[in-house]
Amino acid sequence: MAFFPFVQQQSSRTFLWSILNTITDPIFVKDRQHSWVFVNDALCQFMGYERESLMGRSDYDFFCKTEADVFWERDELVFATGVTDEHEELITDCRGETHIISTKKSLFCDEVGNSFLVGSFQIIASQDKIEATLLLQTINQLKQEIYERQETEKRFRRHSNSLQQLVQSEKLQHDDFQIAIQYITEVASLGLDVTRVSVWLYTDKRLSIQCVDLYEQDKNCHSHSLELFVGDFPKYFQALREEQIIAVADVHTDPRTSEFSAIYTTPLGIAAMLDARIWSRGEIIGVVCCEHLLTQRQWTLEEESFIGSITDFVRLAIESRDRKNAEAALRQQTQQLEETLKELQRTQTQMIQSEKMSSLGQLVAGVAHEINNPVNFIYGNITPANNYIHDILNLINLYQEHYPYPVDVIREEIIAIDLEFLMTDLPKLLSSMKIGADRIRQIVLSLRNFSRLDEAEYKAVDIHEGIDSTLLILENRLKAKSDYPGIKIIKEYGQLPLVECYAGQLNQVFMNILTNAIDALEERDEQRTPQEIQASPNTIRISTQIINPNQIAIKIADNGLGILEDIKKRIFDPFFTTKPIGKGTGMGMSISYQIVTENHHGKIDCISFPGKGTEFVIVIPLKQGQD
């Protein structure tokens, strides 16, 4: 950008340059990017560079960062305000000598509106005065740093106390969502020392945000229902999409918030704002807005971090509300399901007595359909619940990291609830719930397959993983208890390749066989003394092997009472069971037989003799389509 395009006559320009170069004080002109566009001979001599080496360069190219930062800050003040600046500064010349200079800088605008900074300086101090000035500056800087640190510590303690209040408060667990949100806005107002704190959430179609709570500290009151439309304030909502924290020192000049001046900030006397968006389930669902009245306010990083933490508590309150609503809906659906199942059980009894297997298939399909909907609802909420729990655990870890020495009340509560165990066991608990939900879904799928109303896909899987996952589900029945020695599992796994199968269906077969084996062993133990049980403990042996190039065998054997011959003949019949009413449906082995023979083109045999235990042998092809 040229500085002298307005000087039309070459002679006039030369005359002007001669005048400026005659002046013994260094003179310079900078453009809006803080680059030199003119320097006189005195400045070139002081800098020790030719004019061509200085043009288009900035202070950072020649001075140390500390000095350049000062020059830049003072220059920017002139550019921003237009007010002439006179100031004493330290500067190091080309010989490495430090001087105190008196500078004067003014703003100049050319006829097309380009802004320039015109400045000059004089050397005014000796080395002694420089050292004294440096010492004074150091002292003042230390005082300022001490003050700022004290203020930071005050803010930190205030923020820490506020967050501890939220962590300890039972109000966040209140069934009334409004009570929880009101408590958060009150704590945020005290923590940030602002007059107004509000929480805004997007409406369903995301065309506007609605205030769910506004707390005004000076009036100590809450209100809500205000609404702002996205289309009326495009710059603000664009900033909300792009920035996690919107820190505004002057709401009237900042382009992100100046749209609010006429109808919102000016009438209410709002001068500064600190807003933080609320994230939940991968999207922005709202914003927490903190409003400072009457005077401008520079927000600190600590305050921005604090309001970010506040949004986490708001998110937890919102998700808690949603979860409670979902639980209420689930309870209602569960009640409906229980009533439906009772009705289906009555209908099932009638149909077993009066209808053929074709009608029975329709009944099974109906049961599967009725179970599938609520199970899918439960299953769909397990993953979000897992994410919420991990978020909460991460938040607790953060608190433990940043506040390693909690107050006595918290420390006692941590010991009382065994927090470390809870944090370790809770993810395992959710994982078990997911496995259980998977099992229910596989049961539904098996019922559908039994009625031939649904199809699955063949996949190459590790059979051993399926067996191990089934054992994991049954672990509670297998492990030893205070009054029960447990069941020993003996695994004799062969080297099996991946097997092409319906993995979920085969897992259900394993589940049915293992459950029956456990039942048989427990039934035998009812007839034995503790000494007999100890002498001949319960075992289930699981072995796998390749029996030919195209087939594998899976054998599951127990050392229980065995099965009588007349019962063994009917073991795969639908609805046949030897268990008491309410303990067995008689469908497990029937479905298992169908899964192995029809869906996998294999075979399943039961080998049993009274008093010698029972063994099931499953033979299936390695790849479907092979015999």
MOTA-V162551 format. One record per residue. N is the residue number from 1. RES is the residue in one letter. PSI is psi as a letter, one per 20 degrees, with the letter a starting at -180 (NA if undefined). Layout:
BEGIN
n=N res=RES psi=PSI
n=N res=RES psi=PSI
END
This chain:
BEGIN
n=1 res=M psi=p
n=2 res=A psi=q
n=3 res=F psi=h
n=4 res=F psi=k
n=5 res=P psi=i
n=6 res=F psi=i
n=7 res=V psi=o
n=8 res=Q psi=h
n=9 res=Q psi=p
n=10 res=Q psi=h
n=11 res=S psi=h
n=12 res=S psi=g
n=13 res=R psi=g
n=14 res=T psi=g
n=15 res=F psi=g
n=16 res=L psi=g
n=17 res=W psi=h
n=18 res=S psi=g
n=19 res=I psi=g
n=20 res=L psi=h
n=21 res=N psi=i
n=22 res=T psi=h
n=23 res=I psi=p
n=24 res=T psi=i
n=25 res=D psi=p
n=26 res=P psi=p
n=27 res=I psi=q
n=28 res=F psi=r
n=29 res=V psi=p
n=30 res=K psi=q
n=31 res=D psi=a
n=32 res=R psi=i
n=33 res=Q psi=j
n=34 res=H psi=k
n=35 res=S psi=q
n=36 res=W psi=p
n=37 res=V psi=i
n=38 res=F psi=p
n=39 res=V psi=q
n=40 res=N psi=r
n=41 res=D psi=h
n=42 res=A psi=h
n=43 res=L psi=h
n=44 res=C psi=g
n=45 res=Q psi=g
n=46 res=F psi=g
n=47 res=M psi=h
n=48 res=G psi=k
n=49 res=Y psi=q
n=50 res=E psi=q
n=51 res=R psi=g
n=52 res=E psi=h
n=53 res=S psi=i
n=54 res=L psi=h
n=55 res=M psi=p
n=56 res=G psi=j
n=57 res=R psi=r
n=58 res=S psi=r
n=59 res=D psi=h
n=60 res=Y psi=i
n=61 res=D psi=i
n=62 res=F psi=h
n=63 res=F psi=r
n=64 res=C psi=q
n=65 res=K psi=h
n=66 res=T psi=g
n=67 res=E psi=g
n=68 res=A psi=h
n=69 res=D psi=g
n=70 res=V psi=g
n=71 res=F psi=g
n=72 res=W psi=g
n=73 res=E psi=g
n=74 res=R psi=g
n=75 res=D psi=g
n=76 res=E psi=h
n=77 res=L psi=g
n=78 res=V psi=g
n=79 res=F psi=g
n=80 res=A psi=h
n=81 res=T psi=h
n=82 res=G psi=j
n=83 res=V psi=p
n=84 res=T psi=p
n=85 res=D psi=p
n=86 res=E psi=p
n=87 res=H psi=q
n=88 res=E psi=p
n=89 res=E psi=q
n=90 res=L psi=q
n=91 res=I psi=q
n=92 res=T psi=p
n=93 res=D psi=a
n=94 res=C psi=i
n=95 res=R psi=j
n=96 res=G psi=j
n=97 res=E psi=p
n=98 res=T psi=p
n=99 res=H psi=q
n=100 res=I psi=p
n=101 res=I psi=q
n=102 res=S psi=o
n=103 res=T psi=q
n=104 res=K psi=p
n=105 res=K psi=p
n=106 res=S psi=q
n=107 res=L psi=p
n=108 res=F psi=p
n=109 res=C psi=p
n=110 res=D psi=a
n=111 res=E psi=i
n=112 res=V psi=j
n=113 res=G psi=j
n=114 res=N psi=p
n=115 res=S psi=p
n=116 res=F psi=q
n=117 res=L psi=p
n=118 res=V psi=p
n=119 res=G psi=r
n=120 res=S psi=r
n=121 res=F psi=q
n=122 res=Q psi=q
n=123 res=I psi=p
n=124 res=I psi=i
n=125 res=A psi=q
n=126 res=S psi=r
n=127 res=Q psi=h
n=128 res=D psi=g
n=129 res=K psi=h
n=130 res=I psi=g
n=131 res=E psi=g
n=132 res=A psi=g
n=133 res=T psi=g
n=134 res=L psi=g
n=135 res=L psi=g
n=136 res=L psi=g
n=137 res=Q psi=g
n=138 res=T psi=g
n=139 res=I psi=g
n=140 res=N psi=h
n=141 res=Q psi=g
n=142 res=L psi=g
n=143 res=K psi=g
n=144 res=Q psi=g
n=145 res=E psi=h
n=146 res=I psi=g
n=147 res=Y psi=g
n=148 res=E psi=h
n=149 res=R psi=g
n=150 res=Q psi=g
n=151 res=E psi=g
n=152 res=T psi=g
n=153 res=E psi=h
n=154 res=K psi=g
n=155 res=R psi=g
n=156 res=F psi=g
n=157 res=R psi=g
n=158 res=R psi=g
n=159 res=H psi=g
n=160 res=S psi=g
n=161 res=N psi=h
n=162 res=S psi=g
n=163 res=L psi=h
n=164 res=Q psi=h
n=165 res=Q psi=g
n=166 res=L psi=g
n=167 res=V psi=g
n=168 res=Q psi=i
n=169 res=S psi=p
n=170 res=E psi=i
n=171 res=K psi=h
n=172 res=L psi=h
n=173 res=Q psi=j
n=174 res=H psi=q
n=175 res=D psi=h
n=176 res=D psi=o
n=177 res=F psi=h
n=178 res=Q psi=h
n=179 res=I psi=g
n=180 res=A psi=g
n=181 res=I psi=g
n=182 res=Q psi=h
n=183 res=Y psi=h
n=184 res=I psi=g
n=185 res=T psi=h
n=186 res=E psi=g
n=187 res=V psi=g
n=188 res=A psi=h
n=189 res=S psi=g
n=190 res=L psi=g
n=191 res=G psi=h
n=192 res=L psi=i
n=193 res=D psi=l
n=194 res=V psi=q
n=195 res=T psi=h
n=196 res=R psi=p
n=197 res=V psi=p
n=198 res=S psi=q
n=199 res=V psi=p
n=200 res=W psi=p
n=201 res=L psi=q
n=202 res=Y psi=q
n=203 res=T psi=r
n=204 res=D psi=g
n=205 res=K psi=j
n=206 res=R psi=k
n=207 res=L psi=i
n=208 res=S psi=r
n=209 res=I psi=q
n=210 res=Q psi=p
n=211 res=C psi=o
n=212 res=V psi=i
n=213 res=D psi=p
n=214 res=L psi=o
n=215 res=Y psi=p
n=216 res=E psi=o
n=217 res=Q psi=g
n=218 res=D psi=h
n=219 res=K psi=i
n=220 res=N psi=l
n=221 res=C psi=q
n=222 res=H psi=q
n=223 res=S psi=r
n=224 res=H psi=a
n=225 res=S psi=i
n=226 res=L psi=q
n=227 res=E psi=p
n=228 res=L psi=p
n=229 res=F psi=p
n=230 res=V psi=g
n=231 res=G psi=h
n=232 res=D psi=h
n=233 res=F psi=m
n=234 res=P psi=h
n=235 res=K psi=h
n=236 res=Y psi=g
n=237 res=F psi=h
n=238 res=Q psi=g
n=239 res=A psi=h
n=240 res=L psi=h
n=241 res=R psi=h
n=242 res=E psi=h
n=243 res=E psi=p
n=244 res=Q psi=g
n=245 res=I psi=p
n=246 res=I psi=n
n=247 res=A psi=o
n=248 res=V psi=o
n=249 res=A psi=h
n=250 res=D psi=o
n=251 res=V psi=h
n=252 res=H psi=h
n=253 res=T psi=h
n=254 res=D psi=p
n=255 res=P psi=h
n=256 res=R psi=h
n=257 res=T psi=i
n=258 res=S psi=h
n=259 res=E psi=h
n=260 res=F psi=i
n=261 res=S psi=g
n=262 res=A psi=g
n=263 res=I psi=i
n=264 res=Y psi=f
n=265 res=T psi=g
n=266 res=T psi=g
n=267 res=P psi=h
n=268 res=L psi=i
n=269 res=G psi=k
n=270 res=I psi=p
n=271 res=A psi=h
n=272 res=A psi=q
n=273 res=M psi=q
n=274 res=L psi=o
n=275 res=D psi=q
n=276 res=A psi=p
n=277 res=R psi=q
n=278 res=I psi=p
n=279 res=W psi=p
n=280 res=S psi=p
n=281 res=R psi=k
n=282 res=G psi=j
n=283 res=E psi=r
n=284 res=I psi=p
n=285 res=I psi=i
n=286 res=G psi=a
n=287 res=V psi=q
n=288 res=V psi=p
n=289 res=C psi=p
n=290 res=C psi=p
n=291 res=E psi=p
n=292 res=H psi=p
n=293 res=L psi=q
n=294 res=L psi=g
n=295 res=T psi=q
n=296 res=Q psi=q
n=297 res=R psi=p
n=298 res=Q psi=o
n=299 res=W psi=p
n=300 res=T psi=r
n=301 res=L psi=h
n=302 res=E psi=h
n=303 res=E psi=h
n=304 res=E psi=g
n=305 res=S psi=h
n=306 res=F psi=g
n=307 res=I psi=h
n=308 res=G psi=h
n=309 res=S psi=h
n=310 res=I psi=g
n=311 res=T psi=h
n=312 res=D psi=g
n=313 res=F psi=h
n=314 res=V psi=g
n=315 res=R psi=g
n=316 res=L psi=h
n=317 res=A psi=g
n=318 res=I psi=g
n=319 res=E psi=h
n=320 res=S psi=g
n=321 res=R psi=g
n=322 res=D psi=h
n=323 res=R psi=g
n=324 res=K psi=h
n=325 res=N psi=g
n=326 res=A psi=h
n=327 res=E psi=h
n=328 res=A psi=g
n=329 res=A psi=h
n=330 res=L psi=g
n=331 res=R psi=g
n=332 res=Q psi=g
n=333 res=Q psi=h
n=334 res=T psi=g
n=335 res=Q psi=g
n=336 res=Q psi=h
n=337 res=L psi=g
n=338 res=E psi=g
n=339 res=E psi=h
n=340 res=T psi=g
n=341 res=L psi=h
n=342 res=K psi=g
n=343 res=E psi=g
n=344 res=L psi=h
n=345 res=Q psi=h
n=346 res=R psi=g
n=347 res=T psi=h
n=348 res=Q psi=g
n=349 res=T psi=g
n=350 res=Q psi=g
n=351 res=M psi=h
n=352 res=I psi=h
n=353 res=Q psi=h
n=354 res=S psi=i
n=355 res=E psi=r
n=356 res=K psi=r
n=357 res=M psi=h
n=358 res=S psi=g
n=359 res=S psi=h
n=360 res=L psi=h
n=361 res=G psi=g
n=362 res=Q psi=h
n=363 res=L psi=g
n=364 res=V psi=g
n=365 res=A psi=h
n=366 res=G psi=g
n=367 res=V psi=g
n=368 res=A psi=g
n=369 res=H psi=g
n=370 res=E psi=h
n=371 res=I psi=h
n=372 res=N psi=g
n=373 res=N psi=g
n=374 res=P psi=h
n=375 res=V psi=g
n=376 res=N psi=h
n=377 res=F psi=g
n=378 res=I psi=g
n=379 res=Y psi=h
n=380 res=G psi=h
n=381 res=N psi=i
n=382 res=I psi=g
n=383 res=T psi=g
n=384 res=P psi=g
n=385 res=A psi=h
n=386 res=N psi=g
n=387 res=N psi=g
n=388 res=Y psi=g
n=389 res=I psi=g
n=390 res=H psi=h
n=391 res=D psi=g
n=392 res=I psi=g
n=393 res=L psi=h
n=394 res=N psi=g
n=395 res=L psi=g
n=396 res=I psi=g
n=397 res=N psi=g
n=398 res=L psi=g
n=399 res=Y psi=g
n=400 res=Q psi=h
n=401 res=E psi=g
n=402 res=H psi=h
n=403 res=Y psi=m
n=404 res=P psi=i
n=405 res=Y psi=n
n=406 res=P psi=r
n=407 res=V psi=r
n=408 res=D psi=h
n=409 res=V psi=g
n=410 res=I psi=g
n=411 res=R psi=g
n=412 res=E psi=h
n=413 res=E psi=h
n=414 res=I psi=g
n=415 res=I psi=g
n=416 res=A psi=g
n=417 res=I psi=i
n=418 res=D psi=m
n=419 res=L psi=h
n=420 res=E psi=g
n=421 res=F psi=g
n=422 res=L psi=g
n=423 res=M psi=h
n=424 res=T psi=h
n=425 res=D psi=h
n=426 res=L psi=g
n=427 res=P psi=h
n=428 res=K psi=h
n=429 res=L psi=g
n=430 res=L psi=h
n=431 res=S psi=g
n=432 res=S psi=h
n=433 res=M psi=h
n=434 res=K psi=g
n=435 res=I psi=g
n=436 res=G psi=g
n=437 res=A psi=h
n=438 res=D psi=g
n=439 res=R psi=g
n=440 res=I psi=g
n=441 res=R psi=h
n=442 res=Q psi=h
n=443 res=I psi=g
n=444 res=V psi=g
n=445 res=L psi=h
n=446 res=S psi=h
n=447 res=L psi=g
n=448 res=R psi=g
n=449 res=N psi=h
n=450 res=F psi=h
n=451 res=S psi=j
n=452 res=R psi=k
n=453 res=L psi=j
n=454 res=D psi=q
n=455 res=E psi=q
n=456 res=A psi=a
n=457 res=E psi=q
n=458 res=Y psi=p
n=459 res=K psi=q
n=460 res=A psi=o
n=461 res=V psi=r
n=462 res=D psi=o
n=463 res=I psi=h
n=464 res=H psi=h
n=465 res=E psi=h
n=466 res=G psi=g
n=467 res=I psi=g
n=468 res=D psi=h
n=469 res=S psi=h
n=470 res=T psi=g
n=471 res=L psi=h
n=472 res=L psi=g
n=473 res=I psi=h
n=474 res=L psi=j
n=475 res=E psi=h
n=476 res=N psi=h
n=477 res=R psi=i
n=478 res=L psi=h
n=479 res=K psi=q
n=480 res=A psi=q
n=481 res=K psi=r
n=482 res=S psi=h
n=483 res=D psi=j
n=484 res=Y psi=p
n=485 res=P psi=i
n=486 res=G psi=r
n=487 res=I psi=p
n=488 res=K psi=p
n=489 res=I psi=p
n=490 res=I psi=o
n=491 res=K psi=p
n=492 res=E psi=m
n=493 res=Y psi=p
n=494 res=G psi=r
n=495 res=Q psi=n
n=496 res=L psi=p
n=497 res=P psi=r
n=498 res=L psi=p
n=499 res=V psi=p
n=500 res=E psi=o
n=501 res=C psi=r
n=502 res=Y psi=n
n=503 res=A psi=g
n=504 res=G psi=h
n=505 res=Q psi=g
n=506 res=L psi=h
n=507 res=N psi=h
n=508 res=Q psi=h
n=509 res=V psi=g
n=510 res=F psi=g
n=511 res=M psi=g
n=512 res=N psi=g
n=513 res=I psi=g
n=514 res=L psi=h
n=515 res=T psi=g
n=516 res=N psi=h
n=517 res=A psi=g
n=518 res=I psi=g
n=519 res=D psi=g
n=520 res=A psi=g
n=521 res=L psi=g
n=522 res=E psi=h
n=523 res=E psi=h
n=524 res=R psi=h
n=525 res=D psi=h
n=526 res=E psi=h
n=527 res=Q psi=j
n=528 res=R psi=q
n=529 res=T psi=r
n=530 res=P psi=h
n=531 res=Q psi=h
n=532 res=E psi=h
n=533 res=I psi=g
n=534 res=Q psi=h
n=535 res=A psi=h
n=536 res=S psi=n
n=537 res=P psi=q
n=538 res=N psi=p
n=539 res=T psi=q
n=540 res=I psi=p
n=541 res=R psi=p
n=542 res=I psi=p
n=543 res=S psi=q
n=544 res=T psi=q
n=545 res=Q psi=q
n=546 res=I psi=p
n=547 res=I psi=i
n=548 res=N psi=r
n=549 res=P psi=i
n=550 res=N psi=i
n=551 res=Q psi=q
n=552 res=I psi=q
n=553 res=A psi=p
n=554 res=I psi=p
n=555 res=K psi=p
n=556 res=I psi=o
n=557 res=A psi=q
n=558 res=D psi=r
n=559 res=N psi=l
n=560 res=G psi=b
n=561 res=L psi=i
n=562 res=G psi=r
n=563 res=I psi=p
n=564 res=L psi=q
n=565 res=E psi=g
n=566 res=D psi=h
n=567 res=I psi=h
n=568 res=K psi=h
n=569 res=K psi=h
n=570 res=R psi=j
n=571 res=I psi=h
n=572 res=F psi=j
n=573 res=D psi=q
n=574 res=P psi=p
n=575 res=F psi=j
n=576 res=F psi=p
n=577 res=T psi=q
n=578 res=T psi=j
n=579 res=K psi=q
n=580 res=P psi=r
n=581 res=I psi=p
n=582 res=G psi=i
n=583 res=K psi=h
n=584 res=G psi=q
n=585 res=T psi=i
n=586 res=G psi=j
n=587 res=M psi=i
n=588 res=G psi=g
n=589 res=M psi=h
n=590 res=S psi=g
n=591 res=I psi=h
n=592 res=S psi=g
n=593 res=Y psi=g
n=594 res=Q psi=g
n=595 res=I psi=g
n=596 res=V psi=g
n=597 res=T psi=g
n=598 res=E psi=g
n=599 res=N psi=h
n=600 res=H psi=j
n=601 res=H psi=k
n=602 res=G psi=b
n=603 res=K psi=q
n=604 res=I psi=p
n=605 res=D psi=q
n=606 res=C psi=p
n=607 res=I psi=o
n=608 res=S psi=q
n=609 res=F psi=q
n=610 res=P psi=p
n=611 res=G psi=i
n=612 res=K psi=j
n=613 res=G psi=a
n=614 res=T psi=q
n=615 res=E psi=p
n=616 res=F psi=p
n=617 res=V psi=o
n=618 res=I psi=p
n=619 res=V psi=p
n=620 res=I psi=q
n=621 res=P psi=q
n=622 res=L psi=h
n=623 res=K psi=p
n=624 res=Q psi=p
n=625 res=G psi=i
n=626 res=Q psi=q
n=627 res=D psi=NA
END
